Amino acid sequence: MSGEEVRVILWYRVPDEDVRQLTTTYSEIGEQLAGTPGMVSSELLGSQDEPGVIMVTSRWRSQDDLQAWVRSSSHRKTSPLRPYLDKDRSHPYETFAVLSTT
C-alpha cells in the first residue's frame, strides 16, 4: 500500500475569533511547504453547518512520501495549528488510501 496515493484529514475546532488568524497561518504554512516532495495539494475547509469546525485535507503521492515529510523538520512548520486539533474526536486526524477515483 505504500505506493498508493493517500489523503490526510485533520479536524480542528476553532473559536470564531480565531478563524481569521488560523486561515492566515494556514496560508503562510502552505507557502513554506510549497514544493514538498510528494505533496500534491492541501485545502482548508470550513463547515457550513457547524461554525468553528475546520478541516485540512492534504493529498500525497504515496504513504512513503507522507511519512518522509512527517519525519522531517519541515513537519514542525505546522505546529501553530496543533492547539486547534479537535481532541473531542476519537481521531483528530486520519490517513486514507485512495481506493478508486472517478
Residue pairs with C-beta under 8 A, 6 or more apart in sequence:
1 63
1 97
2 62
2 63
2 64
3 62
3 63
3 64
4 62
4 63
4 97
4 98
5 40
5 59
5 60
5 61
5 62
5 97
5 98
6 59
6 60
6 62
6 63
6 66
6 95
6 96
6 97
6 98
7 57
7 58
7 59
7 60
7 95
7 96
7 98
8 56
8 57
8 58
8 60
8 66
8 93
8 94
8 95
8 96
9 55
9 56
9 57
9 93
9 94
9 95
9 96
10 55
10 56
10 57
10 81
10 85
10 92
10 93
11 53
11 54
11 55
11 85
11 86
11 89
11 92
11 93
12 22
12 53
12 54
12 55
12 56
12 81
12 84
12 85
12 86
12 92
13 52
13 53
13 54
13 84
13 86
13 88
14 22
14 52
14 53
14 54
14 84
15 52
16 51
16 52
18 84
19 46
19 52
19 54
22 54
22 81
22 84
23 44
25 80
25 81
26 44
26 56
26 81
29 77
29 78
29 80
29 81
30 42
32 74
32 77
33 39
33 42
33 74
33 77
36 69
36 74
37 65
37 68
37 69
38 60
38 61
38 62
38 64
38 65
38 66
38 68
38 69
39 58
39 59
39 60
39 61
39 65
39 69
40 59
40 60
40 61
41 58
41 59
42 56
42 57
42 58
42 59
43 56
43 57
43 58
44 54
44 55
44 56
45 54
45 55
45 56
45 57
46 53
46 54
46 55
47 53
47 54
47 55
53 86
54 84
56 81
60 66
60 69
63 95
63 97
66 95
69 75
85 92
85 93
86 92
